[in-house]
Amino acid sequence: MRPRWFTETAADHSESYAERFRALAAEGADLAGEARFVDALVPPGSAVLDAGCGTGRLAAELHARGHDAVGVDVDPVLLQVAAADHVGPAWIEADLATLALGREFDAVVSAGNVMVFLAPGSEDDVVRRLAEHLAPDGVLVLGFRTDRHVQVVDVEASARGASLVAEQRFSTWDLRPWQDDSDFVVMTFRRPKESG
């Protein structure tokens, strides 16, 4: 099945999405909240995967903060925008449900409602694939709206199934406490250190 990003949006959704964020940047909007969050979780110079990078704003900001940032997205239109607007990170076209980059990262982050735009039924596969790209003691960060079809408890179950340990849950990228009626969640999970 195709991701909901393609099947549940208008034909020109990618272009309008890119223009919306270009306009926000031109207006001086603070678009670095997710990057500040991730930057605080990892040491300087960490390898970070922006899974579902869209127009590349998160990976670009992490690169600017000195991290080895890689952006991956299924949408070639958004990747073209990322490559045109942001020099530094590597940009890779791939479906998160079948992701196989052959390397590990200190952090994997999937922001911007990526979880709600996956192909129906692929959430477990995506969480597992993202977990497989984590180095030992690496952190997975997921942020998405909770008022749609993706449920927090289901994502937590997927993470447990991928041998990740739940660490934190917030209602915003600026660390506001989680409430049961929050319409957004930011979750962190850790890959345990390898024993021995």
N, C-alpha and C positions, 0 to 999 in steps of 0.2 A: 504494500500500500504506500501511496505517496504521503509525504508529510502534510499536515493540516495547513502549513504555511502556504502551500500551493492550492490545496483543494477548498479551503474555507475563506479565501480572500479574493479580492477583485483582481482582474488580470494585470492591472498596473500597480498592484500593491507594493512591489519591491521598489519601483521608482518613487512612489509617493512617500514610502518609508524613508528612503535615502534623503529625499528633499526635506522632509520634516526635520531630520536630525541635522542636516546642513544649516537649516534656518535657525534651529535652536542654538547651534554653535555660534552662528553669526550674531545672534542676539546676546551672547555672553552667558547663556544658561550653564549651570553647573552640571556637567555631564560626566564627572569623574568620581562620583560616589562609589560605584562598584569597584573601581580601581583602588581607591583609598582603602576600602575594606580588605581587598585581597592583598594589597601591599603590606598591610599590618599583620597579616597571617604568616608571611614567608620571609626568610632572610634576604638581604640584598643580593641581586644577581640571580634570583631563582628562575627556573624554567617554569613557565606558566602557559597552559593551554586555554585559550578562549574558545569554548565549544559552543558553536552557534554564534559566531562573531559578528554576523550582519555586516554593517558598514565599517567595522573595525575600530570603533572609538575606544573600547575597553582595552584591546590588545595594544593599540597605539599608546594609550596612556601608561600602561604597564611597561612598555618598551621605553618610554620617556623617563620612567622612574628607575631604569637600569636593569630591568628583567629581560630574560630571553623569552620573548612572547611569540606564540604561534597562534594564528587564528584559523579556524576551520568552519566552513558553512556549506550547506547544501545548495544555496542559491547563488548561481554564477553572476547574476546582476549585482548583488550586494558585494560579492568579492571583487568585482571590477571597480566598484566605488571605493572599497577598502584600499585596494592597490593604488588607485589614483590619488586618494586623499592622504594616505599614511605610508611613509617610507620607514622601513625598519623591521617590522614583524614579517614573518613568513605567512603567506596566505594559501590555504589548501582547500580545494573543493572536495567534500566528502559528506556522506550521510552518517550521522552519529550512531545510528543503529548498527552499522557495519564498520565502524571506525577501526583502523589498524595502521597506526603511524610508525610502529616499530621503535618507539622510544617512550621513556617515562618522564613525568613532570612532577615538580614539587607541589604544584597546585593545578587543579582543573576547575574552571569556573564556567558556569552556564547561567547567564543572566538574561534579562530582557524577555522573559516569558518563553524562552526556548522550549521548556517542558510542555507548555500547552499547545505548541505548534508542531509537535512530533507526529509521526504517522500513528493512527489509532492502534493501540495495543503494543506499541514498541517501547514504552517507557522502561520496562524491566531491562530490555536489551540495551537501551541507551545508558542507563545507570551502570550496568555491568561493563560496557565498553569503556565508559569514562573511568571507572574504577581500575580497569586493567591498564590504564595509562598513568596511574599514580605510582610514584616512587614510594618505597617504604617510608612511613610517617608523613606521606603526602596528604594534602587536604582537598576534598571535593566541596565546592561551593555552588549551591543551586538557589536561584531566586525566581519566583513566579507568582502569578495571581492565584489565589485560592478559591475564587468564586466561579471557577470554570470546572471542567471535567477532571482535572488532576487534583488528587487529594493528598494532603500532607502524610497521612498514615500509610498510604500506598507507596509513596516515594520512600519513606523510612523503611518499609518492608523490602523494597527493591534494594536499598542500600545494605540492609542486613544480609540479604541474599547474595550480595556481592562482597561480603566479608568486610564491610566498612562499619566503623563505630560512630554513632551519632554524637556530636559534640555540642552544637549551639543551634538555637532557633530564635530569629528576630522577626519583627514585622516590617522593618525597613533596612536599607543599606547603611543608615546612620545609627544603627544599634538600638532602635526603640524596642522595648520588650515585646515579646510575642504575647498576643491575646487570642483566645479561642475564636473570637469573631474578626480577627485581622483578615483583610482582603488581599494581603501580600505576605509572602514568607521568604526569608533568607535562611537557608539551612547549611550547616557545615558538618562534614563527615570526615573521618580520618582513616587512612589505611594503616593498620597496625605495623609497627616495626617488625622486621623478620627476626625470629629468635635464632640464637646460636651465634 
